[in-house]
Amino acid sequence: MTMSMLNLQKYFPSLPFYLILCLWPLHLMAREVTIPIGVVLDLNSPIGSMANSCIWMAHHDFYKQHPRFQTRLDLRTRNSGGDTVKAAYAAFDLITKEKVKAIIGPQKSEQARHVINLGRELGIPIISFSATSPSLSPAHTPIFIRMAQNDSSQVKAIAAIVEAYGWREVVLIYENTEYGNGLVPHLIDALDAVDTKVPYRSVIDPIFEESHILEELENLKENSTRIFIVHMTGEHGSRFFSAVEKAGMMSEGYGWIVTEGLSVELDPSALERMDNMQGVLGVRTIVRNNEKLDDFKKRWKTLSFMENNIKYHAYRTHTITLFGLWAYDTVWALAMAVENATNYGKQSASLVNAILATKFQGLSGYVDLKGGQLESSVVEVFNVIGHKERIIGYWSPKRGLFQDDQEKQKVRQPVWPGYTMDQPPKLRFGVPVRKGFTEFVKVETIFNTTKVSGFVVDVFLEVLKALPFSVSYEFVPLENYGALAGPIANNKSMFDAGVGDITIVYDRTNYLNFTLPYLESVVSMVVSMKHDEKRNMWVFLKPLSWGLWLTTGAALVLIGFVVWFLEHRSNNTAFRGTPKQQLGIVFWFSFSTLVFAHRERLVSNWSRGLLIIWIFVVLIITQSYTASLTSMLTIESLQPEFIDIKEIKRNNYFVGYQNQSFVKTILINELGFNESQLKAYNTPEEYHEALSKGTNNGGVAAIFDESPYINVFLSKYDTGYATVGPFYKTNGLAFAFPPQSPLVPYFSRALLNVIEDKDKFEGIKNKYFSTRIVSKDQSTSILDSQGLTVNSFAGLFIITTIASFVSFTFYVFTFLYSQ
């Protein structure tokens, strides 16, 4: 027996119990309180019509399941017609004339802002199931309750998708409404957190004709970015994607992501809407199927509302969407809140607090409005394929992107626009067609199929493998480097990067963005070698430099003088005689030590010690001289024909350079050559021919080029040529990207990873280059062989000088002391 029955028996004690049971329904009807509730919807729109039907179904279902509730919502519906002013007027009329206690709606975010301000002034709660813009905050306006999730709750899921596919640039396209503009700051922040840039934002006004939308789409096609995030309602999104298909942008190479506002309205049974959205990815709050929801969907399709006296608008949609489920749950939450606020006699209790305290399992999921809105839940990621959609993954705040089957991939393979499995965007890498030095880049056409190979290409392919994301790409052959650098520099959609042996120089950094270098490079000069006349009469002087000859002679005189001085004062008769005889003895003794032919007996210990040191020095010098002279007489000696640029310029000799190379600018601006002295060549064979002809037969005196190409040339023609220099230091060879390209840091890190793998990188080098190719030219050692120098024996001469000085000084000191 309920408390109300006991109270009835208390007031009417004489009534029998069976009569109380008979009067109980009448008692309930007499005590039922009707609570007027306003509903503001755009009944002319699909969402408004569907929501209105769901609201009345919820009203019917709730009181069918709760027949003993003492309160009953009296729904009073107004049609806003999609107009913000009409929505505000309808709300004002409901509050002032109908005396409603709360308002469900309005439908759009810009309408909700005005109605919320009105409700705040008059103290009426506003409950919306579709005003999802983050600019409307329940935290700032307590009378506003959102029976939906804030749009900002989906931005991290979208950012996770962008990160998973490695997209470093995306374009935002959104409608110019409160709903469209409100999400943009949150979405940009989320993308920035995953290191993705938004180089361009496209704002589509709802009043735009299709011609205006097509014009904006043509502008987007001019940019290099091919990934787009669309934030629109279904009303505008359907019209927008129709224009996208007409613009040819729903094809291979493009990627599209739609936010929840459009995702929840995608209707697999509405074929005309999905025909122009093939390959689109979308995010949407997941709704778990349950028995209650399945039953509702069946009744939605089959139940005759007229037979059950349920009010509904004449327009019906084919399927129920998440907005409809949220509208349904709104009625249940409000009905529970009104009952709780009234049933326990809380006359002063706030209806808002009662709503916020309401918790139950709704059709859309678990309803908990303690924060003034539904909390973030699991998001499903779907892919539009044909006339169906396929769930390819999920996202949650705790787990990020994941799959139910625990596969390693975060999302399943989608079908992209154009019915392709190749991930967009399809990057276009420009590759120069070389006439020579094809070891670096080689482009071949075999049976109408273009094949690209070479050292640079192999390194680039390894870099692609080392990226933290996968990319779809194609190589586009170009006839010259100008055609490669121009489109990249202009940041047009023609190419996304240049894959070639492109040198990093300062001028190019003004219009290109380079990765780290994969090869070092300096500008040097290649010259022919001439035969040295090894049998000439003065060949014996060449083993020692002139400086060493003079130093050795001075040392001989010094040793002869010191020994004569020491022995002369020691009464050694071998060192006495007339002044002329003594001078002859000084030179005779010193020079005879060169061939160890001295016969004079020494009596001074100082002389003997000094002579031992000097004989050791002579032994080393004579042995080195013998070895060097032997080498010169037995091995054919070659010398560079030119080692001084000034000599070449002074005689107006021609010099060569590689065609289309920046070296031409170096020769003119840095080294001072006249352009009339320059000749361009393409292949190592042309280098060889030009150098072989020489300056008097239509050839050149020297070839100027970068060290990697010189190394290739010398590996093919390993005799008869030498390098001189370097004359100019570059920053190496690298891959080129458009200015401010977000891909550069990722490619640089991946390139560094490849280079640090010595086995892999050296394996690629050895595949295309001879083992002679080293980072520093071995051929320059020919130029270093200019004879033995003083520096080679500086230590010995220093020891000899010190020993001579000490002997001489000590003897003089002893002599003076004895006297």
Buried (B, 14 or more C-beta within 10 A) or exposed (E): EEEBBEEBBEEEEEEEEEEBEEBBEEBBEEEEEEBBBBBBBBBEBBBBBBBBBBBBBBBBBBBEEBEEBEBBBBBBBBBBBBBBEBBBBBBBBBBEEBEBBBBBBBBBBBBBBBBBBBBBEEEBBBBBBBBBBBBBBBEEBBBBBBBBBBBBBBBBBBBBBBBBBBBBBBBBBBBBBBBBBBBBEBBBEBBEEBEBBBBBEBBBBEEBEEEEBBEBBEEBEEBBBBBBBBBBBBBBBBBBBBBBBBBEBBBBBBBBBBBBBBBBBBBBEBEEBBBBBBBBBBBBBBBEEEEEBEEBBEBBEEBEBEEEEBBBBEBEBEBBBBBBBBBBBBBBBBBBBBBBBBEEEEEEBBBBBBBBBBEEEBBBBEBBBEEBBBBBBBBBBBBBBEBEBEBBBBBBEEEBBBBEEEEEEBBBEBBBBBEBEBBBBBBBBBBBBBEBBBBBBBBEEEEEEBEBBBBBBBBBBBBBEBBEEEBBBEBBBBEEBEBBBBBBBBBEBBBBBBBBBBBBBEEBEEBBBBBBBBBBBBBBBBBBBEEBEEEEEEBEEBBBBEEBBEBBEEBBEBBBBBBBBBBBBBEBEBBEEEEEEEBEBBBBBBBBBBEEEBEBEBBBEBBEBBBEBBBEBBEEBBEBBEEBBEEBEEEEBBBBBBBEBEEBBEEEBBBBBBBBBBBBEBBBEEBEBEEEBBBEBBBBEBBBBBBEBBBEEEBBBBBBBBBBBBBBBBBEBEEEBBBBBBBBEBBBBBBBBBBEBBBBEBBBBBBBBBBEEEEBBEEBBEEBBBEBBEEEBEBBEBBEEEBBBBEBBEEBBEBBBEBBEEBBEEBEEEEEEEE
